[in-house]
Amino acid sequence: MALINTGYLEYEELSAIQKLPDQDRFAKGPVAIIECVQEIPCNPCEAACPVGAIHVGEPITNLPTLHGEKCTGCGMCVSRCPGLAIVIVNKVYSDTTATVSFPFEYFPIPVVGEERNAMNRKGEILCKGKIVKVMNPAAFDHTPVVTVEIPKEFADEVRTIERIR
């Protein structure tokens, strides 16, 4: 497993462990991608979902399961995941671009309109991205959720942005 050997997931490994949304679901708009692959006692994502789209159940060490047909892409689960293992992907943002929303626990917090390098799970720069939204309400408990617009072909791989020091 790449995760054990390298510390990050390859997309193929993720898709073998988690049920990912299919192309029909992606065509309907934003949807959560759960990248949690460790069976640990955890369920804040299930409790955070206002529409019941995430299920952990019993035992609490079950991997969370997304019911994509219920998911509205609201992002409440993103900030609540202590493992920072959930993103929201919108592959229909425009004809040529997609968005990825992810937790960002670094300073400085990005600003809407700013351009940043968009990076994959390994920390490699994939493309340029434009910050289109930053959410940081009190309900997110100091975990801002940043949304970056990227070329559509990178939607399955972009998971963060480069930090500015």
DSSP file with accessible surface (Angstrom, degrees, kcal/mol):
  #  RESIDUE AA STRUCTURE BP1 BP2  ACC     N-H-->O    O-->H-N    N-H-->O    O-->H-N    TCO  KAPPA ALPHA  PHI   PSI    X-CA   Y-CA   Z-CA
    1    1 A M     >        0   0  117      0, 0.0     4,-2.1     0, 0.0     5,-0.2   0.000 360.0 360.0 360.0 132.1    0.0    0.0    0.0
    2    2 A A  H  >> +     0   0   25      1,-0.2     4,-3.4     2,-0.2     5,-0.8   0.891 360.0  59.5 -61.0 -39.7    1.3    3.4   -1.0
    3    3 A L  H  >5S+     0   0   36      1,-0.2     4,-1.7     3,-0.2    -1,-0.2   0.933 109.2  42.6 -57.3 -45.0   -0.1    5.0    2.2
    4    4 A I  H  45S+     0   0  129      1,-0.2    -1,-0.2     2,-0.2    -2,-0.2   0.917 122.3  39.4 -68.1 -41.1    2.0    2.7    4.4
    5    5 A N  H  <5S+     0   0  129     -4,-2.1    -2,-0.2     1,-0.1    -1,-0.2   0.799 134.6  15.6 -82.0 -29.5    5.1    3.0    2.3
    6    6 A T  H  <5S-     0   0   68     -4,-3.4    -3,-0.2     2,-0.3    -2,-0.2   0.582  93.9-117.1-122.6 -18.5    5.0    6.7    1.5
    7    7 A G  S  <<S+     0   0   59     -4,-1.7     2,-0.3    -5,-0.8    -4,-0.2   0.455  85.6  80.3  91.2   0.7    2.5    8.4    3.8
    8    8 A Y  S    S-     0   0   61     -6,-0.5     2,-0.4   114,-0.0    -2,-0.3  -0.960  76.6-113.5-138.2 157.2    0.1    9.5    1.0
    9    9 A L        -     0   0   14     -2,-0.3     2,-0.3    -7,-0.1   112,-0.2  -0.707  16.7-142.5 -89.1 138.6   -2.6    7.8   -1.0
   10   10 A E     >  -     0   0   60     -2,-0.4     4,-2.4     1,-0.1     3,-0.2  -0.708  29.0-116.7 -87.2 150.3   -2.5    7.2   -4.7
   11   11 A Y  H  > S+     0   0   43     -2,-0.3     4,-2.7     1,-0.2     5,-0.2   0.897 115.6  53.8 -57.9 -39.1   -5.9    7.7   -6.4
   12   12 A E  H  > S+     0   0  128      1,-0.2     4,-1.2     2,-0.2    -1,-0.2   0.889 108.8  48.9 -63.4 -39.2   -6.0    4.0   -7.4
   13   13 A E  H  > S+     0   0   26     -3,-0.2     4,-1.1     2,-0.2     3,-0.4   0.931 111.2  50.0 -65.8 -44.9   -5.5    3.0   -3.8
   14   14 A L  H >X S+     0   0    0     -4,-2.4     4,-3.2     1,-0.2     3,-0.9   0.938 108.7  51.6 -58.6 -47.1   -8.2    5.3   -2.6
   15   15 A S  H 3< S+     0   0   60     -4,-2.7    -1,-0.2     1,-0.3     5,-0.2   0.762 107.4  53.9 -67.3 -20.2  -10.7    4.1   -5.2
   16   16 A A  H 3< S+     0   0   86     -4,-1.2    -1,-0.3    -3,-0.4    -2,-0.2   0.746 118.8  34.1 -80.8 -22.4  -10.0    0.5   -4.0
   17   17 A I  H << S+     0   0   60     -4,-1.1     2,-0.3    -3,-0.9    -2,-0.2   0.827 119.8  42.3-100.0 -42.2  -10.8    1.4   -0.4
   18   18 A Q  S  < S-     0   0   10     -4,-3.2     2,-0.7    -5,-0.2    -1,-0.2  -0.848  80.5-119.0-110.6 145.3  -13.5    4.0   -0.6
   19   19 A K        -     0   0  147     -2,-0.3    47,-0.3    -3,-0.1    15,-0.2  -0.729  38.0-159.7 -80.0 114.0  -16.6    4.1   -2.9
   20   20 A L        -     0   0   30     -2,-0.7    13,-0.1    -5,-0.2    12,-0.0  -0.662  26.6 -90.3 -94.9 152.4  -16.0    7.3   -4.9
   21   21 A P        -     0   0   16      0, 0.0    -1,-0.1     0, 0.0     2,-0.1  -0.278  43.8-127.3 -58.4 145.2  -18.8    9.2   -6.7
   22   22 A D     >  -     0   0   97      1,-0.1     4,-2.3    -3,-0.1     3,-0.4  -0.345  29.8 -94.6 -87.8 175.2  -19.4    8.1  -10.3
   23   23 A Q  H  > S+     0   0  125      1,-0.2     4,-1.9     2,-0.2     5,-0.1   0.844 123.7  58.4 -62.6 -32.6  -19.4   10.4  -13.3
   24   24 A D  H  4 S+     0   0  121      2,-0.2     4,-0.4     1,-0.2    -1,-0.2   0.914 108.8  45.3 -63.0 -40.8  -23.2   10.7  -13.1
   25   25 A R  H >4 S+     0   0   23     -3,-0.4     3,-1.5     1,-0.2     4,-0.3   0.915 110.1  53.3 -69.6 -41.9  -23.0   12.1   -9.6
   26   26 A F  H >< S+     0   0    3     -4,-2.3     3,-1.5     1,-0.3    65,-0.3   0.868 101.5  62.1 -58.9 -33.2  -20.1   14.5  -10.5
   27   27 A A  T 3< S+     0   0   66     -4,-1.9    -1,-0.3     1,-0.3    -2,-0.2   0.687  95.8  61.5 -67.8 -14.7  -22.3   15.8  -13.3
   28   28 A K  T <  S-     0   0  159     -3,-1.5    -1,-0.3    -4,-0.4    -2,-0.2   0.498 114.6-101.8 -90.5  -6.8  -24.9   17.0  -10.7
   29   29 A G  S <  S+     0   0    4     -3,-1.5    62,-0.3    -4,-0.3    -1,-0.3  -0.800  73.3  11.4 122.7-162.5  -22.5   19.4   -9.0
   30   30 A P        +     0   0   46      0, 0.0     2,-0.3     0, 0.0    60,-0.2  -0.201  61.2 171.2 -59.6 142.1  -20.3   19.5   -5.8
   31   31 A V  E     -A   89   0A   0     58,-1.8    58,-2.7    42,-0.2     2,-0.1  -0.993  33.0-106.1-150.9 147.5  -19.9   16.3   -3.9
   32   32 A A  E     -A   88   0A   1     -2,-0.3     2,-0.5    56,-0.2    56,-0.2  -0.465  21.5-157.2 -73.7 145.4  -17.8   15.1   -1.0
   33   33 A I  E     -A   87   0A   3     54,-3.1    54,-2.0    -2,-0.1     2,-0.7  -0.992  10.1-152.4-120.7 117.5  -14.8   12.8   -1.5
   34   34 A I  E     +A   86   0A   6     -2,-0.5    52,-0.2   -15,-0.2    32,-0.1  -0.832  17.0 178.1 -94.8 119.2  -13.9   10.9    1.6
   35   35 A E        +     0   0   28     50,-3.9     2,-0.5    -2,-0.7    51,-0.2   0.049  36.1 129.0-108.3  25.2  -10.3   10.0    1.7
   36   36 A C        +     0   0   29     49,-0.3    -2,-0.1     1,-0.1    48,-0.0  -0.687  19.0 159.0 -81.9 123.3  -10.4    8.3    5.1
   37   37 A V        +     0   0   26     -2,-0.5     2,-0.5    26,-0.1    -1,-0.1   0.295  42.4  93.0-129.3   7.8   -8.8    4.8    4.9
   38   38 A Q        -     0   0  114     24,-0.1     2,-1.7     2,-0.0    -2,-0.0  -0.916  69.8-134.9-111.1 128.6   -7.9    4.1    8.5
   39   39 A E        +     0   0  144     -2,-0.5    22,-0.1    24,-0.1    23,-0.1  -0.600  52.3 141.1 -82.5  85.9  -10.3    2.2   10.7
   40   40 A I        -     0   0   83     -2,-1.7     2,-1.0    22,-0.2    -2,-0.0  -0.839  65.9 -87.0-122.7 159.3  -10.1    4.3   13.9
   41   41 A P  S    S+     0   0   95      0, 0.0     2,-0.3     0, 0.0    20,-0.2  -0.547  79.1 124.1 -71.0 103.1  -12.8    5.3   16.3
   42   42 A C        +     0   0   39     18,-1.7    -2,-0.1    -2,-1.0    39,-0.0  -0.948  20.9 152.5-162.0 135.9  -14.1    8.5   14.6
   43   43 A N     >  +     0   0   59     -2,-0.3     4,-1.8     2,-0.1     3,-0.4   0.238  33.6 120.9-154.5  23.1  -17.5    9.8   13.4
   44   44 A P  H  > S+     0   0   46      0, 0.0     4,-2.1     0, 0.0     5,-0.1   0.843  78.9  59.1 -60.2 -29.9  -17.6   13.6   13.4
   45   45 A C  H  > S+     0   0   11      2,-0.2     4,-1.4     1,-0.2     9,-0.2   0.916 104.5  49.7 -64.6 -40.4  -18.3   13.6    9.6
   46   46 A E  H  4 S+     0   0   51     -3,-0.4     3,-0.4     1,-0.2     8,-0.2   0.934 113.3  45.9 -62.6 -45.4  -21.4   11.5   10.1
   47   47 A A  H  < S+     0   0   85     -4,-1.8    -1,-0.2     1,-0.2    -2,-0.2   0.827 111.5  53.2 -67.3 -31.6  -22.7   13.9   12.8
   48   48 A A  H  < S+     0   0   10     -4,-2.1    -1,-0.2    -5,-0.2    -2,-0.2   0.755  82.3  99.2 -77.1 -24.2  -21.9   17.0   10.8
   49   49 A C    ><  -     0   0   22     -4,-1.4     3,-1.0    -3,-0.4     5,-0.1  -0.506  56.8-162.3 -72.9 115.4  -23.8   16.0    7.6
   50   50 A P  T 3  S+     0   0   91      0, 0.0    -1,-0.2     0, 0.0    -4,-0.0   0.651  88.3  43.5 -73.1 -12.3  -27.1   17.8    7.7
   51   51 A V  T 3  S-     0   0   66      0, 0.0    -2,-0.1     0, 0.0    20,-0.0   0.314 109.7-113.3-115.3   6.8  -28.6   15.4    5.1
   52   52 A G    <   +     0   0   37     -3,-1.0    19,-0.1    -6,-0.2    18,-0.1   0.807  69.5 139.0  69.5  31.3  -27.4   12.1    6.3
   53   53 A A        +     0   0    1     17,-0.2    14,-3.4    13,-0.1     2,-0.5   0.620  56.9  65.2 -83.6 -12.6  -25.1   11.4    3.3
   54   54 A I  E     -G   66   0B   7     -8,-0.2     2,-0.4    12,-0.2    12,-0.2  -0.942  64.4-172.2-115.4 131.4  -22.3   10.0    5.5
   55   55 A H  E     +G   65   0B  93     10,-2.6    10,-2.4    -2,-0.5   -10,-0.0  -0.982  24.7 152.4-126.5 128.2  -22.6    6.8    7.4
   56   56 A V        +     0   0    2     -2,-0.4    -1,-0.1     8,-0.2     6,-0.1   0.660  28.8 163.3-110.6 -52.6  -20.2    5.3    9.9
   57   57 A G        +     0   0   16    -14,-0.1     5,-0.2     3,-0.1   -11,-0.0  -0.274  39.6  10.5  70.9-153.0  -22.6    3.3   12.1
   58   58 A E  S    S+     0   0  170      2,-0.1     2,-0.1     3,-0.1    -1,-0.0  -0.918 115.6  35.7-114.0 136.7  -21.5    0.6   14.5
   59   59 A P  S >  S-     0   0   71      0, 0.0     3,-2.1     0, 0.0     0, 0.0   0.608  81.8-137.8 -74.5 164.8  -18.8   -0.1   15.3
   60   60 A I  T 3  S+     0   0   64      1,-0.3   -18,-1.7    -2,-0.1   -20,-0.2   0.613  98.8  71.3 -66.9  -8.6  -17.4    3.4   15.4
   61   61 A T  T 3  S+     0   0   53    -20,-0.2    -1,-0.3   -22,-0.1    -3,-0.1   0.469  71.7 116.6 -87.8   0.8  -14.2    2.1   13.7
   62   62 A N  S <  S-     0   0   59     -3,-2.1   -20,-0.2    -5,-0.2   -22,-0.2  -0.345  76.7-106.5 -61.7 147.8  -16.1    1.5   10.4
   63   63 A L        -     0   0   34    -24,-0.1    -1,-0.1     1,-0.1     2,-0.1  -0.534  42.4-102.8 -69.7 142.1  -14.8    3.6    7.5
   64   64 A P        -     0   0   10      0, 0.0     2,-0.4     0, 0.0    -8,-0.2  -0.419  34.9-151.5 -66.3 144.3  -17.2    6.4    6.6
   65   65 A T  E     -G   55   0B  57    -10,-2.4   -10,-2.6    -2,-0.1     2,-0.5  -0.972   3.5-143.3-118.9 131.6  -19.4    5.7    3.6
   66   66 A L  E     -G   54   0B   9     -2,-0.4     2,-1.0   -47,-0.3   -12,-0.2  -0.820   2.7-154.3 -95.7 131.6  -20.7    8.5    1.4
   67   67 A H    >>  -     0   0   62    -14,-3.4     3,-1.9    -2,-0.5     4,-1.1  -0.846  15.6-167.7 -99.9  90.4  -24.2    8.2   -0.2
   68   68 A G  T 34 S+     0   0    8     -2,-1.0    -1,-0.2     1,-0.3   -36,-0.1   0.768  79.0  63.7 -55.4 -31.1  -23.4   10.5   -3.1
   69   69 A E  T 34 S+     0   0  130      1,-0.2    -1,-0.3    -3,-0.1   -16,-0.1   0.784 109.2  41.8 -67.7 -22.7  -27.1   10.8   -4.2
   70   70 A K  T <4 S+     0   0  108     -3,-1.9    -1,-0.2   -17,-0.1    -2,-0.2   0.724  90.6 105.6 -90.9 -25.6  -27.8   12.5   -0.9
   71   71 A C     <  -     0   0   15     -4,-1.1    -5,-0.0   -18,-0.2   -22,-0.0  -0.366  43.7-175.0 -66.4 130.1  -24.7   14.7   -0.7
   72   72 A T        -     0   0   83     -2,-0.1    -1,-0.1   -41,-0.0   -41,-0.1   0.438  42.7-119.3-100.0  -5.1  -25.4   18.4   -1.5
   73   73 A G        +     0   0   15    -44,-0.1   -42,-0.2     1,-0.1    -2,-0.1   0.749  63.1 146.9  73.4  24.4  -21.7   19.4   -1.4
   74   74 A C        -     0   0   59    -44,-0.1    -1,-0.1     1,-0.1    14,-0.1   0.785  51.6-136.4 -67.1 -28.1  -22.3   21.8    1.5
   75   75 A G    >>  +     0   0    4     12,-0.1     4,-1.0     3,-0.0     3,-0.7   0.482  64.1 127.9  89.4   0.8  -18.9   21.1    3.0
   76   76 A M  H 3> S+     0   0   51      1,-0.2     4,-0.9     2,-0.2     3,-0.1   0.879  74.8  53.7 -58.7 -33.7  -19.9   20.8    6.7
   77   77 A C  H 3> S+     0   0   10      1,-0.2     4,-1.2     2,-0.2    -1,-0.2   0.806  96.3  68.4 -70.3 -28.2  -18.0   17.5    6.9
   78   78 A V  H X4 S+     0   0    0     -3,-0.7     3,-0.5     1,-0.2     8,-0.3   0.940 104.7  38.3 -60.6 -49.8  -14.8   19.0    5.6
   79   79 A S  H 3< S+     0   0    8     -4,-1.0    -1,-0.2     1,-0.2    -2,-0.2   0.757 113.8  57.1 -75.9 -21.4  -14.0   21.2    8.6
   80   80 A R  H 3< S+     0   0   95     -4,-0.9    -1,-0.2   -36,-0.1    -2,-0.2   0.663  79.2  99.6 -85.1 -15.2  -15.3   18.6   11.1
   81   81 A C    X<  -     0   0   15     -4,-1.2     3,-1.7    -3,-0.5     5,-0.2  -0.601  58.1-160.6 -75.9 113.5  -12.9   15.7   10.0
   82   82 A P  T 3  S+     0   0   92      0, 0.0    -1,-0.2     0, 0.0    -4,-0.0   0.758  91.7  55.4 -67.5 -19.3  -10.0   15.7   12.5
   83   83 A G  T 3  S-     0   0   58     -3,-0.1    -2,-0.1     0, 0.0    -3,-0.0   0.410 105.1-128.6 -90.4   1.7   -8.0   13.7    9.9
   84   84 A L    <   +     0   0   73     -3,-1.7    -6,-0.1    -6,-0.1    -5,-0.1   0.881  65.5 137.5  53.1  41.1   -8.4   16.4    7.2
   85   85 A A        +     0   0   19     -7,-0.1   -50,-3.9    17,-0.0     2,-0.4   0.115  38.8  79.8-109.8  20.5   -9.6   13.6    5.0
   86   86 A I  E     +A   34   0A   2     -8,-0.3     2,-0.3   -52,-0.2   -52,-0.2  -0.994  47.6 172.8-131.4 135.4  -12.6   15.0    3.2
   87   87 A V  E     -A   33   0A   8    -54,-2.0   -54,-3.1    -2,-0.4     2,-0.5  -0.901  26.8-130.0-129.0 162.8  -12.7   17.4    0.2
   88   88 A I  E     -AB  32 101A   7     13,-2.2    13,-2.7    -2,-0.3     2,-0.5  -0.971  22.8-165.1-113.9 128.6  -15.5   18.7   -1.9
   89   89 A V  E     -AB  31 100A   0    -58,-2.7   -58,-1.8    -2,-0.5     2,-0.5  -0.953  10.0-172.4-117.2 131.3  -15.1   18.4   -5.7
   90   90 A N  E >   + B   0  99A  23      9,-2.7     9,-2.0    -2,-0.5     3,-0.8  -0.906   6.7 175.7-122.3 100.4  -17.2   20.3   -8.3
   91   91 A K  T 3  S+     0   0   25     -2,-0.5     3,-0.2   -65,-0.3    -1,-0.1   0.469  77.9  56.7 -84.3  -1.0  -16.4   19.1  -11.8
   92   92 A V  T 3   +     0   0   68    -66,-0.2    -1,-0.2     1,-0.1     6,-0.1   0.028  64.1 118.5-117.5  28.6  -19.1   21.2  -13.4
   93   93 A Y  S <  S-     0   0  103     -3,-0.8     2,-0.3     4,-0.3     5,-0.2   0.910  92.8 -23.2 -60.0 -44.0  -18.0   24.6  -12.1
   94   94 A S  S    S-     0   0   42      3,-1.8    -1,-0.1    -3,-0.2    58,-0.0  -0.908  77.8 -86.1-151.6-177.7  -17.5   25.8  -15.7
   95   95 A D  S    S+     0   0  156     -2,-0.3    -2,-0.1     1,-0.2     3,-0.0   0.822 126.3  19.9 -64.3 -31.4  -16.8   24.2  -19.1
   96   96 A T  S    S+     0   0  101     56,-0.1    56,-2.4    -4,-0.0     2,-0.3   0.514 118.4  60.5-118.0 -10.5  -13.1   24.1  -18.5
   97   97 A T  E     - C   0 151A  20     54,-0.3    -3,-1.8    55,-0.1    -4,-0.3  -0.874  50.8-167.7-125.5 158.6  -12.6   24.4  -14.7
   98   98 A A  E     - C   0 150A   0     52,-2.5    52,-2.7    -2,-0.3     2,-0.4  -0.801  17.8-131.6-126.3 169.3  -13.5   22.5  -11.6
   99   99 A T  E     -BC  90 149A   8     -9,-2.0    -9,-2.7    -2,-0.3     2,-0.4  -0.953  10.8-164.4-124.3 151.0  -13.2   23.5   -7.9
  100  100 A V  E     -BC  89 148A   0     48,-1.9    48,-2.5    -2,-0.4     2,-0.4  -0.999   6.3-160.9-130.5 128.6  -11.8   21.6   -5.0
  101  101 A S  E     +BC  88 147A  14    -13,-2.7   -13,-2.2    -2,-0.4    46,-0.2  -0.940  21.8 161.7-110.9 133.6  -12.6   22.7   -1.4
  102  102 A F  E     - C   0 146A   1     44,-2.3    44,-2.6    -2,-0.4     2,-0.1  -0.965  43.2 -90.8-148.1 158.7  -10.4   21.5    1.4
  103  103 A P  E     - C   0 145A  17      0, 0.0     2,-0.4     0, 0.0    42,-0.2  -0.481  36.1-168.0 -72.1 145.0   -9.4   22.2    5.0
  104  104 A F        +     0   0    2     40,-2.4     2,-0.2    -2,-0.1    56,-0.0  -0.858  13.5 174.4-139.8 100.4   -6.5   24.7    5.4
  105  105 A E        +     0   0  102     -2,-0.4     2,-0.3    38,-0.1     4,-0.1  -0.273  48.9  95.4-104.0  45.5   -5.0   25.0    8.8
  106  106 A Y        -     0   0  103     -2,-0.2    -2,-0.0     2,-0.1     0, 0.0  -0.902  69.8 -88.3-129.5 160.9   -2.1   27.3    8.0
  107  107 A F  S    S+     0   0  168     -2,-0.3     2,-0.1     1,-0.1    -2,-0.0  -0.908  97.9  44.4-114.1 147.3   -1.4   31.0    8.2
  108  108 A P  S    S-     0   0   67      0, 0.0    56,-0.3     0, 0.0    -1,-0.1   0.566  84.2-138.7 -77.3 151.7   -1.8   33.2    6.3
  109  109 A I        -     0   0   49     -2,-0.1    -2,-0.1     1,-0.1    25,-0.0  -0.555  31.0-105.5 -71.2 134.7   -5.3   32.2    5.3
  110  110 A P        -     0   0    5      0, 0.0     2,-0.4     0, 0.0    -1,-0.1  -0.165  30.0-131.1 -60.2 160.4   -5.7   32.7    1.5
  111  111 A V    >   -     0   0   95     -3,-0.1     3,-2.3     4,-0.0    20,-0.3  -0.909  28.0 -97.5-116.1 139.6   -7.7   35.6    0.1
  112  112 A V  T 3  S+     0   0   89     -2,-0.4    20,-0.2     1,-0.3     3,-0.1  -0.284 112.1  26.7 -55.0 133.8  -10.4   35.3   -2.6
  113  113 A G  T 3  S+     0   0   42     18,-3.2    -1,-0.3     1,-0.3    19,-0.1   0.134  91.1 128.8  96.8 -17.9   -8.9   36.2   -6.0
  114  114 A E    <   -     0   0   48     -3,-2.3    17,-2.9    16,-0.1     2,-0.4  -0.396  53.9-134.8 -70.2 144.6   -5.4   35.1   -5.0
  115  115 A E  E     +D  130   0A 130     15,-0.2     2,-0.3    -3,-0.1    15,-0.2  -0.864  31.0 167.9-100.6 136.9   -3.5   32.8   -7.3
  116  116 A R  E     -D  129   0A  11     13,-2.5    13,-2.9    -2,-0.4     2,-0.3  -0.970  42.2 -95.5-140.2 158.0   -1.6   29.9   -5.7
  117  117 A N  E     -D  128   0A  29     -2,-0.3    45,-2.7    11,-0.2     2,-0.4  -0.594  39.9-138.4 -71.6 131.8    0.0   26.7   -6.9
  118  118 A A  E     -DE 127 161A   0      9,-3.4     8,-3.2    -2,-0.3     9,-1.3  -0.788  23.8-161.4 -94.8 138.2   -2.4   23.8   -6.5
  119  119 A M  E     -DE 125 160A  27     41,-2.7    40,-3.0    -2,-0.4    41,-1.4  -0.841  11.5-130.3-126.3 157.4   -0.9   20.6   -5.2
  120  120 A N    >   -     0   0   11      4,-2.1     3,-1.6    -2,-0.3    38,-0.1  -0.181  48.2 -80.5 -91.7-172.6   -1.6   16.9   -5.1
  121  121 A R  T 3  S+     0   0   40     36,-0.4  -112,-0.1     1,-0.3    37,-0.1   0.739 129.6  54.6 -62.7 -25.5   -1.6   14.4   -2.1
  122  122 A K  T 3  S-     0   0   82      2,-0.1    -1,-0.3  -114,-0.1     3,-0.1   0.543 118.8-108.4 -84.0 -11.9    2.2   14.2   -2.4
  123  123 A G  S <  S+     0   0   38     -3,-1.6     2,-0.3     1,-0.3    -2,-0.1   0.598  71.8 143.5  90.4  13.0    2.7   17.9   -2.1
  124  124 A E        -     0   0   96      1,-0.1    -4,-2.1     2,-0.0     2,-0.3  -0.677  56.2-113.8 -87.4 139.4    3.7   18.2   -5.8
  125  125 A I  E     +D  119   0A  88     -2,-0.3    -6,-0.2    -6,-0.2     3,-0.1  -0.577  38.3 170.5 -72.8 127.8    2.6   21.3   -7.7
  126  126 A L  E     -     0   0A  50     -8,-3.2     2,-0.3     1,-0.4    -7,-0.2   0.738  56.9 -33.7-105.4 -38.4    0.2   20.3  -10.5
  127  127 A C  E     -D  118   0A  18     -9,-1.3    -9,-3.4    27,-0.1    -1,-0.4  -0.962  68.8 -74.2-168.1 176.5   -1.2   23.6  -11.8
  128  128 A K  E     -D  117   0A 122     -2,-0.3     2,-0.3   -11,-0.2   -11,-0.2  -0.670  46.0-168.2 -86.1 146.6   -2.1   27.2  -10.9
  129  129 A G  E     -D  116   0A   4    -13,-2.9   -13,-2.5    -2,-0.3     2,-0.5  -0.949  15.5-139.5-133.9 157.1   -5.3   27.7   -9.0
  130  130 A K  E     -DF 115 149A  96     19,-2.0    19,-3.1    -2,-0.3     2,-0.4  -0.972  22.9-124.7-118.4 128.0   -7.4   30.7   -8.1
  131  131 A I  E     + F   0 148A   0    -17,-2.9   -18,-3.2    -2,-0.5    17,-0.2  -0.576  35.5 167.8 -71.5 121.6   -9.0   31.1   -4.7
  132  132 A V  E     +     0   0A  34     15,-2.6     2,-0.3    -2,-0.4    16,-0.2   0.555  61.9  15.6-112.0 -13.1  -12.7   31.5   -5.2
  133  133 A K  E     - F   0 147A 109     14,-1.3    14,-3.0   -22,-0.1     2,-0.4  -0.961  49.7-171.6-161.3 142.0  -14.1   31.0   -1.7
  134  134 A V  E     - F   0 146A  43     -2,-0.3     2,-0.5    12,-0.2    12,-0.2  -0.972  12.7-171.5-135.4 118.2  -12.8   31.0    1.9
  135  135 A M  E     + F   0 145A  42     10,-2.8    10,-2.9    -2,-0.4    -2,-0.0  -0.950  19.6 153.7-112.2 132.3  -15.2   29.9    4.6
  136  136 A N        +     0   0   72     -2,-0.5     6,-0.1     8,-0.2    -1,-0.1  -0.208  15.5 159.8-150.8  51.7  -14.3   30.2    8.3
  137  137 A P    >   -     0   0   62      0, 0.0     3,-2.0     0, 0.0     5,-0.4  -0.278  56.6-103.5 -72.4 165.2  -17.4   30.5   10.4
  138  138 A A  G >  S+     0   0  101      1,-0.3     3,-2.1     2,-0.2     4,-0.1   0.849 119.4  66.9 -56.6 -33.1  -17.4   29.7   14.1
  139  139 A A  G 3  S+     0   0   50      1,-0.3    -1,-0.3     2,-0.1    -3,-0.0   0.724  90.9  63.2 -63.2 -19.4  -19.1   26.4   13.4
  140  140 A F  G X  S-     0   0    8     -3,-2.0     3,-0.9     5,-0.0    -1,-0.3   0.448 102.3-134.5 -86.2  -0.4  -15.9   25.3   11.6
  141  141 A D  T <   -     0   0  116     -3,-2.1    -3,-0.1     1,-0.3    -2,-0.1   0.892  69.0 -45.6  50.2  53.1  -14.0   25.5   14.9
  142  142 A H  T 3  S+     0   0  158     -5,-0.4    -1,-0.3     1,-0.1    -4,-0.1   0.740 110.1 119.0  66.7  24.8  -10.9   27.3   13.5
  143  143 A T    <   -     0   0   12     -3,-0.9    -1,-0.1    -6,-0.3   -38,-0.1  -0.837  52.7-154.3-118.7  91.1  -10.6   25.1   10.4
  144  144 A P        -     0   0    5      0, 0.0   -40,-2.4     0, 0.0     2,-0.5  -0.326   4.8-143.1 -61.7 146.4  -11.0   27.3    7.3
  145  145 A V  E     -CF 103 135A   0    -10,-2.9   -10,-2.8   -42,-0.2     2,-0.4  -0.976  17.1-162.4-113.4 120.5  -12.3   25.6    4.2
  146  146 A V  E     -CF 102 134A   0    -44,-2.6   -44,-2.3    -2,-0.5     2,-0.5  -0.856   5.4-155.6-106.0 137.0  -10.7   27.0    1.0
  147  147 A T  E     -CF 101 133A  10    -14,-3.0   -15,-2.6    -2,-0.4   -14,-1.3  -0.962  11.7-170.1-114.6 126.4  -12.1   26.5   -2.5
  148  148 A V  E     -CF 100 131A   0    -48,-2.5   -48,-1.9    -2,-0.5     2,-0.5  -0.936  17.1-138.0-119.1 136.1   -9.7   26.7   -5.4
  149  149 A E  E     +CF  99 130A  43    -19,-3.1   -19,-2.0    -2,-0.4   -50,-0.2  -0.826  34.9 165.6 -91.6 130.1  -10.6   26.9   -9.1
  150  150 A I  E     -C   98   0A   2    -52,-2.7   -52,-2.5    -2,-0.5   -21,-0.1  -0.896  46.8 -73.0-137.6 163.6   -8.4   24.7  -11.2
  151  151 A P  E >   -C   97   0A  40      0, 0.0     3,-2.2     0, 0.0   -54,-0.3  -0.386  51.1-118.8 -58.5 137.2   -8.3   23.2  -14.8
  152  152 A K  G >  S+     0   0   70    -56,-2.4     3,-1.9     1,-0.3     4,-0.3   0.811 107.2  68.2 -52.6 -34.2  -10.9   20.4  -14.8
  153  153 A E  G 3  S+     0   0  146    -57,-0.3    -1,-0.3     1,-0.3     3,-0.3   0.669  98.6  52.6 -67.0 -11.0   -8.3   17.7  -15.7
  154  154 A F  G X> S+     0   0   54     -3,-2.2     4,-2.7     1,-0.2     3,-1.5   0.380  75.4 104.8-102.7   5.5   -6.7   18.1  -12.2
  155  155 A A  T <4 S+     0   0    1     -3,-1.9    -1,-0.2     1,-0.3    -2,-0.1   0.811  79.9  49.8 -60.9 -31.9  -10.0   17.7  -10.1
  156  156 A D  T 34 S+     0   0   46     -3,-0.3    -1,-0.3    -4,-0.3    -2,-0.1   0.621 120.7  34.6 -81.7 -10.4   -9.2   14.1   -9.0
  157  157 A E  T <4 S+     0   0   57     -3,-1.5   -36,-0.4   -37,-0.1     2,-0.2   0.733  87.5  94.8-116.1 -33.2   -5.7   15.0   -7.8
  158  158 A V     <  +     0   0    0     -4,-2.7   -38,-0.3     1,-0.2     3,-0.1  -0.482  35.3 155.6 -67.6 129.6   -5.6   18.6   -6.4
  159  159 A R        -     0   0   21    -40,-3.0     2,-0.3     1,-0.3   -39,-0.2   0.417  59.9  -1.5-133.3  -4.7   -6.0   18.4   -2.6
  160  160 A T  E     -E  119   0A  37    -41,-1.4   -41,-2.7   -58,-0.1     2,-0.3  -0.944  65.2-110.0-165.0-176.5   -4.4   21.6   -1.3
  161  161 A I  E     -E  118   0A   3     -2,-0.3   -43,-0.2   -43,-0.2     2,-0.1  -0.890  41.0 -90.2-125.8 160.0   -2.5   24.8   -2.2
  162  162 A E        -     0   0   77    -45,-2.7     2,-0.2    -2,-0.3   -45,-0.1  -0.445  44.0-121.0 -68.6 138.1    1.0   25.9   -1.7
  163  163 A R        -     0   0  102     -2,-0.1     2,-0.5   -47,-0.1    -1,-0.1  -0.533  14.4-137.1 -77.4 146.1    1.6   27.8    1.6
  164  164 A I              0   0   79    -56,-0.3   -57,-0.0    -2,-0.2    -1,-0.0  -0.911 360.0 360.0-101.0 129.8    3.0   31.3    1.5
  165  165 A R              0   0  243     -2,-0.5     0, 0.0     0, 0.0     0, 0.0  -0.641 360.0 360.0-101.0 360.0    5.7   31.8    4.2
